[in-house]
Structures are given as C-alpha cells and as structure tokens.
C-alpha cells in the first residue's frame, strides 16, 4: 500500500500535464499539434525548473506501466475487419512503406551512428502511427525515456511540414480523392496529422485516409512481437560476450588473481545462464495480448460503441499522461547532446516513405 501511495504524486503531476496539454490542444484553431507532443514538451519544460525527488517513482510508474495499460485500451477502438474494408491496395502500399522504414531505417541509423533502439523508434513512428507506435515498442526494447523523446520530436517536426505540403503536392500531382487519401494515410505519421493533411484536400480523401491510418495501427502487433524477439537475441549475445570476457581474464590471471576472478566468473556465469535460458516466452510483451484481445472482441461487435469510444478517449488521455511523465524524465540538455542526427534520420526516412508510397500507387495505376 505504501508503494502505491508513493506513486501518487508523480502520477498526479503527469495527469495534470495531460489535462493542460488537452486544454491547450483545444485552444488551437486548427488541429495541427496533438496533445501527446504538447505534453512531452510541457514535461520537459517543467523538468527544467522543478522536479522534486518525491515524483520519481510515480513518473517512472506512469511512463512504463500506465503507458502499457493505455496501449491495451487502444485495442478496444480497433477492428480487425478494418483491413478488409480498406482493401488489398492499401495493404500493398503499407507493406512497401514499412519495409522502407525498418529496412532503410537500419542503414540510415548506421550511417548517422544512432543507437539501434532510437533508430527503430523513429522508424516505427514514421512507418506505423507516430506516438502510439513509439509508445508500444519502447517498453519491449527497454528504450530510455530520452530515446522516446528524441523519436517523438523527430516525427513531430516532419508531421508539421507534411500537414502544409501534402495538400499542395496532391493537387500539383492531380491525385484523385482515393489516391490522395491512400498516400496521406500511408505516408503521414501521427493520426492527428493524417486527419489535418487529408481533410485539407477533401472530405472523401479524409475519410479514406483515416481508414488507412487505422489499418496501419494494427501493424503494431507483429512489429512489437518482432522487436521482442530481436531484444531477446541481443541479450543472449551480450551474455555470451560477457562470459567470454571473464574466461579470457581468467586465462591471463596469476594464481592469486584466479581465486578472485573465479568469484566474479561465478556471478557473471550465473547471469549469463539466466539470459541464455531466457526464451521469447519469458520476455513476451504480455500487454500486447490485451491489445489483441480487445481488438478481437471489438471486431465481433461485443463492445458497445459508447464503451469503445470511451476506452479510446481514456487510452489517448493516459498515453498523453505517460508522455508527460517521459518529458519530466528528459532534459533539453540531454536532447542537445544528441545533436542533429535523430532529426536527419527522421527527415531521410520520412522523405523515402513519401516517395515509395506515391511510387507504389503509380505502379498500381492509381496515379
């Protein structure tokens, strides 16, 4: 009980940040910036001027546990049947854009010297659904809060540019409502940005783009499972490397040093065995089962529309609160140290996705 009480101050501050972010979002005449991004930067601003130690455990709880619960609730607003409604054409375009994000993102991240976690968070935000994808994948790969903040910032900046440029480019290319909706739905990152960019073109384009965007969100499921497996393989590799290092030290040690390193070796070996014997089962992202379960139940029509809408609103609010907590755990000074590399990564991947998406549509005869 005492532990739960210790979470309350940090959680309350995160909720207050979320409420303020939602309020500020509502004041905007045009929905350009989502509450998630506002909460992230509000948290970072507050962190720069005030952050008592009593908030630490609650902020960590909100950024990790509450975030997972928000992802679970998100499933109640999704329907597996949406894939069938959108049709084969959107799935084809999405397959190519996702391959571009994660395949191309791997090499772009290497070129800019980014950590694999940060690189893939940016790719996920670009290829799937902005903040929701970043939030879902972060706990699976044990990403730090500052990595989440970098990834959110990178995707946010280019979302703002896409909102302005996409309608202009769509009209210049002479795209139909369906072609433009498919392009915006697969190439623009965050849901709010997709809505803003697509409805600025036309209402039919906006309706179709929103449906495509919902289908993209469902790709969170296989992506999270893949990254859970990748994280397991990397942990096993680190365990083997640790054991080999200890063995090399033992081989070179003197008799006295051997007796000392033997104790170190026993500890290290124990840790290695734990990691080696770990399986995908032991690190499986169980929260994703809740996400899938609610999506299936909703697909069967067992969740009333009112309940589904409420779950979606609660999910979004808790996700905003979690991002506020992440902002409180991130400083502008830390972000400055990362330099321009994350932003350049976001720019290159976003540009490639835009080109690939319209290129696939052209190849399919939709342009």
N, C-alpha and C positions, 0 to 999 in steps of 0.2 A: 504493500500500500504506500509505503514511504517513497518507493521508487516511482510509482505513478504520480504522486504529488510533486516529485522533483521534475517531472516532465512538464507540468502545467505552465510555469512561467514562460518557457521557451515556446511552447505550443501556442499560448495565448498571444504572444508577440507576433508569431507567424500568421495567425488568424487575423490579427489587427492589420498587418501589412496586406494580406489578401483582400480584406474589406476595403482598405484605402485604394488598392490597385483597381478593384472593380468599380469603385466610385469614380476614379479618375478616367477609367475607360469609358464610362457612361457620359462623361462630360465632353468627350471628343465628338465633333460634328460628323466626322466620317470615321468608320471603324478601321483605322489604319494600324494601330498598335494594340495587341492583345494584352489582357490583364497579366498573363504569365510573365511577359517581358517587363512590364511595369513593376511587378512585384520583385523580380530579380534585381533590378537596378535600385529600387527603393531599399531593399535589404542591404545591398552593398553600400548605399549612402548612409544608412543608419549605422552600419558596422564601422564606418569611418569615424563616427563621432560618439557612439555609445554602444557598448556591448558588455554588460556585467557578466561575471562568471556563472551566476545563477541560471543563466539562459542556456548554457552549453548543452546539457543533457536533453532538454526539451527541443532545442533546434536540431540536434542530431536525430532524435526520435521522429520529428516531423519530416526531415529531409530523406529519411530512409524508410521507416515503417508506414507513415501516413501516405507517402508517395506510392508505395506498393498497393495500399488499400484503394487509393484513387484510381490506379490502373485497373484494378479488379472491377470497380463500379463502372468504368468506361465500357466494359463489355455489355452492360445492360442496354446500352443505346445503339448497339451494332447488330446487324443481321447478316448471317452468312448468305442469305438469299439475295443480298445486295449485289453480290458477284454476278449472279445470273441475270439480274435486271440491267446491269451496266453492259454486260455482253463481252464477247471474245475480243473485240477491238481494243478495249481499254486495258484488258489483261496483257495483251501483246505489247502495248506501249510501255506498260508498267514493268514488264519483265526486262525490257531493254534499259529503262532508266535505273532500275535497281542494280542491274549488272554494271552500269556505268558508275553509279555511286560507290558501290563497295569494291568493284574491280579496279576502276580508275582511281578511287579514293586511296586504295592501298599504295599505289605507285606515287600519287601526288603527296601523300603523307610522308613517304620515304624521302621524296625529293626535298621537302621542306623540313625534314628532321623532326617530325612530330611523333610523340608517343602514340602507340597503336590505339590506345583507348580513346584519346582525344580525337584522333583521325577518324575512327569509326563512329564516334558520337556525332561528328559533323556530317559524315556521310549518311548516317541514319536520319538525322534531322532534315537533310536535303532530300533524301530519296523516299522517306515514308510520310511523316506527318509532323515535322518540326519538333516542338517541345514535347509532345506526347511520346514520340519515339525515343527521344533522348532520355526522357524520364523512365521509360520502360527498360531500356537497355543498360542504363547506368548502374543499377544495383547488381545486375547479372555479371558485369565485368569488373565490379569493385572500383568503379571510377570515383575519383576525388570530386569534391564539390566544385573546386575551381575549374576542373575539366568540363563539368556540366555548364558552368557559367560561360566559359570560352565558347563552347559549342552553341549555346543558346544565342550568344552575342553575334557569332558568325552568321548563323542562319537568319537572325532578325534583320541585320543590315541589308542583306540581299532581298529579303522579303519586301522591305520598304521600296527598294528600287523596282522590283517586279510589279508592284501594285501600279506604279506610274507608267512603266514602259510596256507592259504586256498588252493593254488595250490599243496602244499606239501601233505596236508591231503587228497585232492581229488584224487591224484594219489595213495596214500597209500591205500585208500578205494576202488580203482579200479572203480571209477564212470564213467559213460558214459558222453558224452558231454551234453546231455539234463539234466541228473540228476545233474551234477555239476552246470550247468547254473541255474537250479531251486534252488539249495542250495545256491549258491552265491547271486542270485537275491533276495532271501528272508531273508538271514542272515547277509549280509554285509550292513552297514548303508548308507553312502553317495554315490551319483551317481558316482562320480569320482573314488571312491574306488571300487565300483562294477565293473566298466569298467576295472580298473587295475588288480583286482584279477581274473576276469573271462577270459579276453583275454590272460592272462599269462598261462591259462590252454589250450585253443584252440580258434580258431576264431568262430566255431559254438557255443561253450559254451558261448562265449562273446556276440554273437548276441541274444541268448535266454535269458541270464541273464539281458541284457539291457531291453528287452521287459517286463520281470517280474518286473524289477525295476520301469518301467513306470506305471505298474498296481498298484504297491504299493503306488505310489504317489497319485493316485486317492482316496485312503483311507483317505487322508487329509480331504475330505469333511465331511463324517459322524463323524470323530473324532472331528473336530472343533465344529460341532453342539452339540455333546455330552458335550464337555467341557464348552460351553456357558451355557447350562442348569445346569451343576454342579456348575458353578460360581454363577449363579442366586440363587440356593438353599442355598449356603453358605452365600451369602449376606443377604438373608432373615433370616437365622438362627442367624447371628450376630445382626441384627436389633432387633429380639425378645429378645436376651440376654441383649442387651443394655437397652431395655425398662424395663425388669425385674429387672435389677440392680438399675435403677433410682427409681423404685417403692419401692424396699427394703430400699433404703436410706431415702425415704420419710416416710416410716413407723416408722423408728427409730429416726427421727429428732425431735428436740424441736419445739415449736411454731414459734420461730424466724427463725430457720433453714428451716422450712417448707416453709415459704414465699420465701426464697432464692432458695430452691431446686425446687419449683414449676416452677420458670422461666427456670431452667435447664431442668426440665422434659418436659416443653412445647417444647423446642428446640429439645431435644432428641426424643420426641414422633413424632415431625414433620419429623425428619429424618427417623424414623422407618416406618412411614406411607409411605414415598416416596419409601423406599426399599420394604415394604410389598406389595405395589400396583404395583411394577415393575413386568413386565412379560418378558417372553423369547423374545417377540416382541421388547421390549424396549432395550434389550442388545444384540439383534441378531447381529452376525458378518456380517454386510452387505457386506463387501468386498468379502466374500466367494461367494455371488451371482454373482459378476463379474467374479470370477474364474470359477464357474459352467457354466455361460452363454457363456464365450469364449470357454470352453471345448466342449459344445454342438454345438456351431457354427462351430468349427473346425471339429467336428465329422461329420457334414453334408457336409463337403467339401467346405464351403463358404469362408474360409480363404485361400488365395493363399499360396503355400508352402514357397515362398520367404518372405511373410509377417509373417507367422508363425515362421520361423527361426529367423527373425529379432526381433520379440516380445520375443522369448525365450532368445536371446542374451541380449536384453535390460533388461529383467526380472532378469537374472543372475547378470548383472552388478549392477543394482540398489540394489539387495539383498546383494551383496558384499559391496556396499557403506553403506547400513544400518548396516551391521555387523561391518564395520569400525567405524561408529558412536557409536555403542554399546561398542566397545573396548575403545573408547575415554571416555566413561562414566563408565568404570570399571578399578579398580586399582589392581595391583598384590598383594598389601597388603590386599585388601578385599578378594581376592581369597584364600590367605594363611589362612585367618581366618576360611574358610570352612573346612580346613583340608583334609583328605583323603576320607571322607565319600562319596562325589559325585563320585569320581573315583572308589571306591569299588562298589557303586551302578551300575555304568556303566559296570564294569567287570562282576558282577554276572548276570545282565540281558543279556549282550552280550553272555556270556557262555551258559545260558539257551536257548537262541534263536538258537544258533548253534546246540545244542543237540536236541532240539524239531524239528527243520526243517529237520535234517537228519533222525530223528526217524519217522516222518510222512512219509517221502519218502520211508523209509524201509517198513512201514506198508502198503503203497500203491503198493509195489512191484516194485518200481523204482530203488532200490539199490540192 
